[in-house]
């Protein structure tokens, strides 16, 4: 246990507890959202954990933001973009005609790339996860993604249309 002294302001003592509450409330939703982005449980957990670590490292600033959860999701989505670029580069290297790739590496990389790409483009997937899964309105999702609400609505519409075309699901 830690001791509270008169020299230590109360806000410094409360901040770690605030993060614990934030973590407990947001982590399950974040992990599910990351799973919808990646289609892979382990990758989703890695993204969610890394996003939470980054939020914790900056918690003093993040906790004062209008939308700390928006910062958290934007961080996770940015990490996923970086991951997707890394996977695509890896796939290009493996499938390069200039060298004889190992067949096992081709299969592994192809599966990773397919999981990363998913059924719809990432921008549409992000908007769909924020609005359709997490229940954000278009304005809130727009703040997370750094775009206008009308663009969010357009991305969600296109994502749902793509899913209906590919899978024939009217509930997408």
Secondary structure, DSSP 4 states (H G I P E B T S, - for coil): -PPP-TTS-HHHHHHHHHHHHHHHHHHHHHHHHHHHHHS-HHHHHHHHHHHHHHHHHTHHHHTTSTTHHHHHHHHHHHHHHHHHHHHHHHHHHHT-TTS---HHHHHHHHHHHHHHH-SS-HHHHHHHIIIIIT---HHHHHHHHTS-HHHHHHHHHHHHHHHHHHH--TT-
